[in-house]
Amino acid sequence: MTKYGLFCNIFFWAGWLISLDAQCQIPIYQTTVDMAVPFMAPPMVISGQPFVYYELHLTNFAKDSVGLRNVTVFNAVDGSVIERLDAAGLTAHFVAIGQAKQGSGLCLAPGGSGVVFLEIRLPNSHSALALSHQVELNIIKAGIETRAVTKGATIPVPDQPPLLIGPPLGSGPWAAIYSPLWPTGHRRVFYTVNGAARLPGRLAIDFIKLDSTGKLAKGNTDSIRNWLGYSAGVYAVADGIVASTRTDVEESSTLSGYTPASPENATGNYVSIKIAEGCFAFYEHLKPGSITVSPGQKVKKGDRIAALGFTGQTTGPHLHFHIANADSPLGAESIPFEFENFRYLGNYPELESFGKRRWQQTGGRTQENITGEHPGPQSVIDFDPR
């Protein structure tokens, strides 16, 4: 090898590889985006299929803007494609950090960053699985777009079962309200606590009680006491120790009299129970004066701990439930959980009819007793299986 041949292998200038030897065929280096998966939790079963929910963070280190074209998720073990988001899919799953309006574009300015929210259906056999990622993009300079591809962010999927827990509520029907696609839903709201951004509501469910016709209240819905779930018992989902509580948040007696809560009061009155090492069950928006436990107290699965209420950041009486990896309602990562059993009654394919009409009985699982699953979005369930 000539001395110039050696130089052509190692010489860098201003982010570009410079060839000092005409015979040295080195591709020009182009700075693009950095990819990272800050947090990966174990899979969980939804509607009979294994899913993993996580986020792919993108940061544009280039001096030019980049436009995202597609994202592909691979099985890092055998190279097979597990998921691919085209431009339309990315529009539904991508959010630029600090962007005034979510979903307004797939472009990252120099120094800009964004998040791709991924809900990946895994192969039924997914032990020892790792995921890798490829982002295809356009580098935009002086109105000219140059195609580029970057690969990386390989991360193993934890090979462990999610928490299996009992019911947080009594007999229903209960609507499990959440959607990974809502721009301002729990799934996409980051909170920065102690210098770190986390997603405490990644896998949270809001439970709202219905009657047999799909109504959520008797009479005037403005009065919270008319809501069917208001003051319903809330129960420990597992044996554990009460980690923390909040009991000082007042409650409006009507929806019309409600004042939106600040972020620090978003949880309303709440209870946190440590049910395993690094696993804390959170019950939020609880009724004032209803919490019957205190920090340090031991509880058994099925113990009544509070009542469903209308405190904190909420649009109606319901129970917000999630499990996190630390005792912080906003400063911890949401982790997967499955219920030991529940009865599946149906779902609301479109939320516009929620609270107005009865849910739809779709699929072949209606009235089936389900074991070891996380309820699907907008599903209607009962925690008193026949």
Secondary structure, 3 states (H helix, E strand, C coil): CCHHHHHHHHCEECCEECCCCCCCCCCCCCCCEEEECCCECCCEEECCEEEEEEEEEEEECCCCEEEEEEEEEEECCCCCEEEEECHHHHHHHEEECCCCCCCCCCEECCCCEEEEEEEEECCCCCCCCEEEEEEEEEEEECCEEEEEEEEEEEEECCCCCCEEECCCECCCCEEEECCCCCCCCHHHCCEEECCEEECCCCCCEEEEECCCCCCCECCCCCEHHHECCCCCEEECCCCEEEEEEECCCCCCCECCCCCCCCHHHCCCEEEEEEEECCEEEEEEEECCCCCCCCCCCEECCCCEEEEECCCCCCCCCCEEEEEECCCCCCCCCECCEEEEEEEEEEECCCHHHCCCCCCECCCCCCCCEEEEECCCCCEEEECCCC
